[in-house]
Amino acid sequence: MSREAFLPCFKCGKALQNAFIESDNQPSEGTEFRTQGHYGSTFWDSFDGEDLVLNVCDRCLREHSDRLGQQKVFLPIRCAGMTGFGHVEVNRFMVAYTGNEDKDSVSVDIEDLGDSEAVGVTYDCARVRWVGDIAERKAELLKEYADES
């Protein structure tokens, strides 16, 4: 591993520095893009789990933002003013890049953490994905709020 990211900017060729020295490709002032392919491509459509990877520097993304789109694919689950509990999958239409983040989220009560049915009913039975340690996080929050009473 080195200070320099494994890949340069795909657009301009500029060498990118890693955000963390222990990383092999975590570009600072850039974004890594990965794909296993796309039906219709005659260049890359992997069926064996191999990703094609490229980096684009922030400058190139800004200069060519008219070529970008954005699409919301999940809503973070918020509880007690925090996120990091999981998400609800959504499939909103792709739109031209606006630079504005969609800040929508799903708010749940502590008692509903880990209960996909309680969340899914509100969001039209959407797929709910909880983090692996949701039971422990729920227990910690319940204890924290019980201690405050």
N, C-alpha and C positions, 0 to 999 in steps of 0.2 A: 504494500500500500504506500501511497505517496501523497504529497500535498496536492499534486495535480490530479484532477479527475481523469478517469480512464479514457473518456471520450471528449473531443472538442465540440464546439457548437456546430451542429449540422449545417446551418445556414452560412455562417461567416468563417468558420474554421478556427475561431479564437480558442486558445487553450483556456480551460476553466479550472479554477482552484476548488478543491474539496471544502465543503463547509466544516467537516470534521476530519482531522488528520488520519484517523483510523479507518476511514471509508475508502473504498476503491472507486466509487462513482456517485458522489453526493455533491453535485455542483453548487457552489455558492454563486449567486447572481445568475442562476440558470435553472432549468427544469429538465428532469429525465423523463422521457416518454418510453413506454413499453407496449408491445402488442404481440399477440400470438398469431396475428394475421387478420385477414379480412376476406370474406368470400368475394370473389371478383378480382382480387389482386393476382396478377401473373408474376409478381416479384416475391411475395412472402405470405404464406398461409400455412403455418405450422400445425400439424396434427399430432406432434409428439411432445408438446409441452415446452418447446423452446421459444424464448422471447427474442424479438428483434428490439434493440435498444438504441435510442439516440438522445442527445442533449441539445437543447436550444438555449442560447443565452437570453437573459432578460431584455437586452437591447434589441435583439432581433425580433423577439415577441412583440415588444412595444412598436417597433417600426412597421410591423406587418400585422397589426391587430385587426385590420380589415379582412384578413384571411382566416380569422378564428371564429369559432362558435363556442357556446357553452351550454351545458345541459345538466340539470339537477337530477341526480340518480338516487339520492337518499336524503332523509331528514334526520339530523341527529336527535337523540332522545335526551331531553333536559329534565333534571330533577334537582330540587333544592338549589336552583340557580346555576347548576353545573352541567356540563356535557361529559361524554366519555363512558356512557352506560350502554350504548348500542345505537342502532339506527333503524328507521323504517324505510324500506325500499320504495321508491317512487319512480315514475318514468315520465318526466315532463318533456315537452317538446324542446328540441334544440333551437336556440335563438342565436342571432348574430352576437358576437362578443360585445358586452357593454362595459366590462370592467367592474361591474357591481356584483357583489356576492349576494346570493339569495340567502337571507338569514333565517328563513323559516325553520322551525324545529318542532318537535313533539314534546309537550310538557306532560309529565306524569307525576302522580303522588308517590311518595316513598313506598307505600303499601303495594303499588302496582309494578314496581321494579321486578323484572323477570316474568311478568304475566303477559305473554303475547296476546292472549285472548282479549284482555282488558284494553290493550292498545289497538289491536287489529280491528275491533268493532268500530272504534272511532275513525280509523283510517281505511274503511272499506275492505277489511280483511287483508290489508297489505302484509307483505312478509316483514316480520320483525326479527332483527338480529341483535341478540344481547351479547355483551362481552363475556368471556369465559368465566370470570369470577363475579358475576352479577349477584349471586347469593351472599357472598362475603361483603360486597359493597353495600347491599341493602341492609345487612345486619349492622354494619358500621354506622350508616346513617340513622337507622332506628335507635341505636344506642346513643349516638351523639345528640339527637333530638330529645331522647328520654332524659339524658343527663342535664339538658338545659331547662327542663321543666321543674 
